[in-house]
């Protein structure tokens, strides 16, 4: 936690310089990306925890290759004990089937077809991370901004920890989403719609961005993307029913780092509160879509951040979806959140000490969300005070 705190402070100092300068020398960008790769390699060498999701990924891919449905088979079932390997025997939540959408499932099957290894999977995810940097460079050039802003993404502390360190599938969805946005900026509407559909098929979070694509992609492109996503479900159908695995259990019982959801859950059921979280994301997208037709890629971060703020579970790796779009000062509140959320890592230490997973200490959420709320208040006061100061100066 001490080293992470120092890293976060260094990141804040770097962000200040990146946003203050209109352009950096190319060699600075190259050296910066090399450094980011070196940090990934350092974390790539570390073994993930025995309960990290990456073991579930290997298990789901292995099950599919053996002809089983990961939405039905329960890992702790004695009947499938012989199917486990040393890397899947201690996966997390063994009493539940897989909750991951079909796009993620096909990715799991694809990489296990080459090698059933946690390290191999983490390496593939690091390559996806590097791919985002390359797409971002093209996106920044297309939108007329400095290439050095790619370092606002590449240097974020969450990347090395949650991609190279723990190996989370969210980075694959983030890559598909940023490709979609880059294609949208180039008016490759069919490609943009398809990549967006595949991103939703990895995890459902970006579904709240649909209003941002309104009238920016053709209806036939949207229908094609929806058809592709529907086809991904076909191999997993269970007697004609669309599979959801343990997704319902996740909504009903999983809780972590979600103070807004916890407050609303006292007066409404969890399904209703989850629906509210989705609606908040949709409403944010609609407002941003109507506010300005001359859009910036940065607007894609806000609807997902708004939806996550109201979610029942907010793990640090969920914010990987936001990182590619945090390349301007307009997103500094979200950037702050990607840093303050690292305080939740103390929970992994506490669970190791206690021997069981428990409630996140209140002081952690106060520090995490209180810092963001304080920064938002300061920004609001400054924006309110600026016109007053300008008017006073004009009067004098």
N, C-alpha and C positions, 0 to 999 in steps of 0.2 A: 504493500500500500504506500510505503514511503517513496519507493522508486517511481511508482505510478503517479503519485502527486507531483513529483519533480518533472516527470514527462509531460503531464498536463499543463504545468506552468510554462514549460518550454514551448508547448504547442500554442498556447495563448499568445506568447510573445511573437511567435512566427506568424500567426494569423494577423496580428496587428500590422506587421511589416508587409505581408502579402496584400492586404486590402488597402494599404496606404499608397502603394506604388502602382502606377498604371502599367508598367512593364518591367521585367527583369531580364538580364542577359541570358541567352540560351544555355550557356554552360552552367548557370546556377540551377536552372530547371533540370538539366541532365543529372547533375550531382545530387540534387534533391531526390530525384526518382531512384537513383542508385542507392542512396541512403535508406529510402523506404523499403527497397527490396532486401537490403541487408538486415533490417529489423525483422522482416518477414521470415528470413532464413533462420535467424536466431530463435524465433518462437516455433518455427516448423520442427526444429529438433527436439522440442519438449513434448513428452507424451501427454495426451489429453487425460483428464480424470476418468476414472472407471465408469462414472455415471454420465459422461458427456453425451450429447445427442449423436455425435459422430458414430458411436457404436450401434445406435439404432439404424442409422443410414446403411451401414454395412449389412445389418440383419435384414432389413427390408429388401435390399438388392439381392441378397443371397436367397431369400424366400422366393422371390419372383423367378429367379433362374432355376429353382428346384420345382417350379410349378405350383406354388402356393400363393394365396391371396393375402397380402399383408394387412388388409382391412378386416380380416376374419381371424387369422391365426394369432393366438396370444403367446408371447415368448415364454412365459412361465409354465405353459401346458406341458405336463410330463410326456405327452405323446410326441412332442417335437424336440425333446431334449437332445436327441442325437443329431439334430440339425445345427446345433450351436457350434461355434468355434471359440477359441480362447479370447477372441476380441469381442464376441457378442454375448458371452455367457453372463456378464455382469451389467448388461445395458440397463438404462433407467426405466422406471415404470413398467416392469416386466409383466404386470397383470393386465396391461391394456394393449389392444392392437394399435396399429400405426394411425396417427392423425394427419399425416402429410398428404396434400393433394396429389393428383396423378402426374402432374408435371415433375414434381420432386421424385415421385416413384420411378418414373422412366429414367431420370438422371441417376438414381441409385443403381438401377439395373445396368445401365450403360457402363458405369465405372467398375462395378464388381465383375462384369464380363471380362474386363482386362486384368484386374487384380483385386482380390478381396483383402484390402489392407487399409487400416486407418491412416497410416502415413501417406499412402498413395492418394487417398481421398483428399487429405489436407493439401497435398501438392496440387491437385486439380483445382481446388478452391483458391489457392494462392494465384494460380494462373488466371482464374476468373477475375481476381482482384486486379492483377496487372492489366487485364483486358479492359477493365473499367477505366484505368488511367489513360490508356490509348484512345478509347472512345471519347473521354473527356477532353483530351487535347484537340481532337477534331471538333467537338462541340464548342469549345471555347474559341477556336479559330473561326468557325462558321458564324458564331454570334458576335465576333469582333472584339473579344476580350483577351487579356494577356494569358499566355500559356502557363505562366507561373502560378495561376490560381489552381492548377491541378494539384499542387502541393497541399492546399487546404483539405483536399480529400486524402491524398496519399500519406500524410503525416498524422492523421487522426489516430490517437492511441487505441481506439476500439478495433481498428483493422488488424493489427498484429496479434492482439489478444484473442479476438473472436474468429478470425479466419485462419491464420497460420497456427495459432495456439490451440483453440478448441474445435475449429472446423465446423462452421455453421452454414447450412444450405442457403441462408438468406442472401449471401453474396452472389449466388447464381441468379436469383430473382432480380437483385439490384442490377446485375449486368444486362439482363434482358430488358429491364425497364429503361436503363440509360441508352441502350441501343434504340429502343422505341422512340425516345425523346429526340435523339440525334436524327433519326430518320424523319420524324415529324418536322424538324427544323429544315430539313432538305426537301420536304414535300414528297417523300417516299411513303405515301399514305398506306399502301398495302403492307409494306414491311413494318411500318410503325404499329398498325393494328395487330398484326400477327405477333410481334414481339411483346406487345402489351398483354395479349391473351395468354401467351406462354408464361409471362411473369406472374399473372394471376393464378395460373395453374401450378406454380411453385409454392406460393402462399397467397392467401386471399387479401392481404393488406392493401395492395394497390388498386383494388376494385373501386375504392373511393375516388379515384382519379378519373373515372369515366366522364364526368362533365367537362373536364379539361380537353377531352378529345372531341367534344360535340362540334360538329360542322368543320372540324379540322381533318377528319377522315371521312371517306365516303361510306354510305350505308352498306354497300356491297362488301367493302373491306371489313367493316365491323361484323357483318354476318359470317364472312369467311373465317375470321378469327374465332368467333363464338362456336362455329362448327368444328374447328380444329380442337378447341378445348373440350367440347362434348365428346369427340372421338377418343380423346385421351382416357375418358372414363370407361369406355366400352370393355376393355379387357378385365376390368375390376368389378363389373356388375355382379350383384349377388341376387339371383332369381329375379332379374329385372329391376332391382332397386339400386339407386345411386349410392355408392358406398361413402360413408363419412368416418369409419373407424371409430377412434376414441375422441373425435372432435366434440361431440355432445358432452362427454365427461369432462373434457377440458373446460368448456364454458361453465359447467355446473359447479365444479369443485376446485379448479386451479386458481390460486390467488397469489400474486406477488407484485409488490411495488406499484399498486394501482390505487392511490388514495381517492381519486374522483369516483372510480367504480365502487370502492368500499362505501363511500358516502351515499351514493345512489342506490346501492344494493339493499340498504336498510328500508327503503320505501317502495321498492319494485323488485320483481323477479330478475334473475340473472340474464334470461333470454331477452327481456325487455331492455335491460341496461346495455347489453351488447348491441342491440338494435339502435339504441341511442348513440353509442360510440360510432357506429357506421354512419348514421344520419349526420352526426357532427362533421365527419370527414366529407360526406357528400355536400353538405351545406357550405363548407369552406371552399370546396372545388367550384361550386356554382357561383359563389361570391367572387372568387378570383377570376373565373371565366368571364363574368359580366363586367368586372372592374376595368379591364384593359385588354383590348384585342391584341395589342403589341406585347405578347407574352415573353417572359424570360424563363429558362429552364429551372430557375430557383423556385418558382411557384409550385413545382411538383412536390416539394418537401413539406409544405404547410398542411395540406389535407391529411397526409399520412401521419404527421406529428399530432394533429388535432385528434385524430381517431385513436392513436396510441395513448394519448393523454387520458382517455376515458376507458381504456381497455382493462380487463380484469388482471391481466398479466403483462408486465412491461420488463422483460429481460433486456440486458444491455445489447445483446446481438440483434434485437428487433430494430434498433436504430441504424443498423447497417443499410437498410433501405433508404435512409435519408441522406447518407453521407455524400453520394455523387452530386447532390443538388445544393450543397452548402458551399458555394463558391462566390458569394458576395456578402457584403456587410448587411444586407437586408435579412439575412438568415442567422445573424449572430446569436439570437436567443436560442435557436435550435442547436447551434454549435456549442453554446454553453451547456445545454442539456446533455449532449453527447459526452461531455467531460464530467459533469456532476453525477451522471448515472454510474460512473465507475465506483462511487462510494458503496454501491450495493454489493460489490465483490466481497465486502466484509462478511456477508452472509455465508459464503462458501467456507470461510474460516470458522465461523460460529457453528455451522452444521458439522464440521469435522470435529470440533471440540465437544459438542453436545452428543454427537453420534446420531443425530436425526435432524431433518429439515424443520425449521420453526418459522415463527413470524419475523418479518424484517423489523429491526428496531426503529421506533418512531423518529429518533434523532437522525437516522440515515435519510429517510424521506424528507424530513424537515430541511436538511442540508441540501439534498438534491433539488427538490422543487422550490424550496425557499430562495435559493440562489437565483433561479430562473425568474421567480416572481419579483424579487427585488430588482433585478436587472430590467425587467419589463416596466416596472414602476418608474425607474430612473429615466428610461428612454421616453416614456409617456410624458413625464414632467418636462423633460427637455424639449419635446415637440410642442407642448402647450406653451412653454415659456418663450420659444424662439419667435413666433409671430408677435407676441407682446413686446419683446425686446426690439424687433425690427420696427414696429409701429412707433414705439417710444423714440427710437433713433430718428425716424422720419419726422416726427413732431418737433424734435429739437432742431 
